[in-house]
Amino acid sequence: MSNTVVLYQSKYGSTKKYAEWLAEELSCDLIETKKASIEQIQNMMLLS
């Protein structure tokens, strides 16, 4: 498992699509902010 994660919040879906592309290119996890837990991201390097 990579120590990189892309966190996103999207109202209409555009940000989600870009976040998916980033996560795919970086081979990392993708987590919606409202579904993220401390355990999931505590050891991750966050991109914003």
C-alpha positions as MATLAB code, in Angstrom:
seq = 'MSNTVVLYQSKYGSTKKYAEWLAEELSCDLIETKKASIEQIQNMMLLS';
ca = [
       0.000    0.000    0.000;
       1.263    3.454   -0.927;
       1.575    6.214    1.664;
      -0.129    8.633   -0.728;
      -3.842    9.327   -0.859;
      -6.022   11.724   -2.820;
      -8.814   13.159   -0.677;
     -11.620   14.926   -2.486;
     -14.984   16.552   -1.987;
     -17.263   17.007   -4.965;
     -20.712   18.530   -5.210;
     -21.415   17.967   -8.907;
     -18.870   15.287   -9.829;
     -16.161   17.249  -11.634;
     -13.713   17.196   -8.729;
     -14.380   13.489   -8.230;
     -13.429   12.797  -11.842;
     -10.157   14.741  -11.547;
      -9.403   13.040   -8.219;
      -9.940    9.643   -9.869;
      -7.508   10.569  -12.662;
      -4.901   11.731  -10.136;
      -5.246    8.609   -8.006;
      -4.916    6.422  -11.089;
      -1.801    8.248  -12.325;
      -0.232    8.176   -8.850;
      -1.295    4.562   -8.168;
      -2.688    5.584   -4.809;
      -5.864    5.431   -2.770;
      -8.825    7.730   -3.384;
     -11.062    8.701   -0.466;
     -14.016   11.060   -0.321;
     -13.441   13.437    2.617;
     -16.752   12.738    4.316;
     -15.995    8.989    4.265;
     -12.375    9.283    5.436;
     -11.381    8.117    8.894;
      -8.314    8.998   10.932;
      -7.133    5.396   10.681;
      -7.210    5.549    6.868;
      -5.138    8.692    6.535;
      -2.907    8.913    9.616;
       0.176    7.544    7.825;
      -0.551    9.021    4.411;
       1.050   11.868    2.506;
      -1.813   14.180    1.531;
      -2.101   15.972   -1.802;
      -4.359   18.955   -2.132;
];
